[in-house]
Amino acid sequence: MKIYKNPTKDVWDEIIARPRLDLTKLNATVSSVLADVKQRGDAAVKEYEEKFDKAVLTSLAVTEQEMDEAEQLISNELKDAIILAHHNIKVFHISQRFVGQKIKTQEGVTCWQKSVAIEKVGLYIPGGTAPLFSTVLMLATPAKIAGCKEIVLCTPPNKEGKVNPAILYAARVAGVSKIFKAGGVQAIGAMAYGTESVPKVFKIFGPGNQYVMAAKQQVSLDDVAIDMPAGPSEVCVLADESANAEFVAADLLSQAEHGIDSQVLLITTSESKLEEVQKKVDKQLEVLPRKDMAFKALENSRYILVNSSEEMIDLSNRYAPEHLIIQTKDYEQMAEKVINAGSVFLGAYACESAGDYASGTNHTLPTHGYATAYNGVNLDSYCRKITFQHLTEEGIRHIGRAVELMAKAEQLDAHKNAMSVRIKSLAK
């Protein structure tokens, strides 16, 4: 953990720099696997499953029997938690439904939008060191609300060829039935190109490691849309002297345990609070099962002491964090000044974990500074807005001449003529 005390603005870019890796070899490997999956379909996916996940598969599809078996392996307590989380996610995303209005821009000219669901979407769910069954809820729930006709889910199996039962149960709760045993690059390729078993989709959603992220970006160039570009996960905590140091330390570590390339930032106006948080982090770290992973992530992380709350929020906006936690007395006022962040957590009790699982907001968020231009997954992520317009004779009279003049000025005579023939028809 690197500590900065009252840094001048000329070093802010250094402070907020994300870890950089040379991805040249990785991209070459990804490209090779994608090309193989595109050419050989299921056979290639199965070979890579055996190579990377050590699973020998006769079929990629998860059967209804496997779904039933998985449900029996989940405790009733966990089932109830999944159902609660699904309810809250559903309630929040239903509230985002678009209601279009017909707008009369001129007499005789009416314009409107209609929201239409993407017909086929693919969901990638990591299943390695942390099987993210919560991500099933985050991605499948809005897809169902939007009305996507086909929802395809890919997730890696274990060595026995079984999918994590919590992932399967969450999929059943969220209404997903097309589930395939495929992880990593081969899963992204299968959904992007289609195979004998896995349907081709129009847009792919979901987090993953560097290989998965590279695969998503590569297939997005020509074959399929993706939810957003992404890098390793991150959190920024803003804290003043009133912050609960134990809570802050827990929030930093909850993010650090995601992976060795995760990053956490603490920005504070209190030197004593910085020191207190540091002690709490050291203490809590010792008892974490993923201690080694969290420790390495902390090496990429920063504690920053600044002079004022204005500097605190300015530095956070410059960083554009995936998750932003504001533990200050005036968190409501601070929240009004947030312009770059994926998801914001306000006050002492709004831990990132709440949003990750059960408050109702979506945890699929822009990382690596992309929050300056992207938002997290929401209902609109699964929809397209189609515009409509209707013109009457009166509408032609109001805007026709303007269209002719503009088309002529752009030297697009056929455009001008399309309007001119209509104007002439009115004179007859």
C-alpha positions, 0 to 999 in steps of 0.5 A: 500500500502506497501512502500519499500525504497532501499531494499536489495535483500534478501527481494525481495521474500517478496516484490514480494509475491502474496496474498495466500489463503487457497483453500482447501474448494474451491477445494472440492466444485469445485470437487463436482460441476464438478462430478455432471455436469459430471453425470447429464449434462444439468440438473445439469448446470441449477440447478447451474445456478439457485443457483449461478446466480439466473437464471431459464433456460429452455434452455442453448443455446442462440438463433439467436433471442437473438443474433439479439435482443442484436445487437439492444441494442448496441450503434453504437459507441460501435459497431464501437469500437468492430469492430475496436478492432476486426480488430486490433486483427485479423491483429496481430494474422494473422501475427503469422501464421506458415509456415513450411519448409521441412528440409533435415537433411541427404541425403535421410532424410527429416523432416517437421512440419505442423500446425493443428488447435485444432478441438474443443475449449471452451471459458469461458467469465466472465459476473458478475461485469465486463462482459468481451466482449473484451475477446470474441474478444481476444479468438474467433478471433485467434480461427477462424484464426487458423481454429478451426472447433467448437468454444463453448462459455459459459458465465453466464446469468443475473437473467432474463436469458439474456446474456450481449448484448455486449458479444453476439455482440462481439461473432457475430463479431468474428464469434462464433455461439455456445453460452451457458448460463452457468457460473462458475464451471458448465460451465467449467464442461459442456465444459470439459465433454459435456452435452446434449446441450454443446459439449465436447471440447479439450481445454478450454480458458478464465479467471475467478474467483478462482472457475473457475480457480480451475475448469480449473485446475481440469479438465485439469488433466484428461479430457481436455487441458487448456490455462494456469494456472492463478491467480489474475490479476496484473501489474508492472510499472517501472518509472524513474524521467521522468515518468508522475505521473498521467499516472502511477497512472491511470495505477495502478488503472486500474489494481486494479479495476479488483478485491480485489485480484489483485496486483499492483507494482510500481518500481522506481528510484525516491523518489519524483516520488514515492511520487507524484504517491502516491498522484495521486493514492489517488486523482484518487481513490476517484472518481472511481465507483469501489473505494472499490474494488480498495482500497482493491487491493491496500492493496496487492500492493507495491511501491518500491524505488530502486537504479538503472535501473538495479535493477528496471529491475532485480526486475521486472524479478524476479516478472514476471508480467502479465502486465509490463509498462515501463515509463522511458527515456530509455524504448527501452533499458529496453525492451531488458532486459525483460525476464519474463513478459506476455505483455509489454507496452512501453513509456508514452502512451502505457497504459495497457488498449490499450492492454486490448482492441484494440491495437491488442495484446492478453490480456489473459496472464499468472499471478501469476509468471507463465510468467517465463514459459508460454506465453499469448494466441496467434495463436499457442495456438489453434494449434498443430504442427505435425511432418512428415518425409520421408526416402529413401533408401539413408536415411537408408544408412546414419542413419540406423547404428546409429539407430541400435547402439542407440537402442541396447545401450538402450536395445530396440531390437524391435526398432533395428530390425525395422531398421535392416530389412530395412538395410538387404532389401537394400543388396538383 
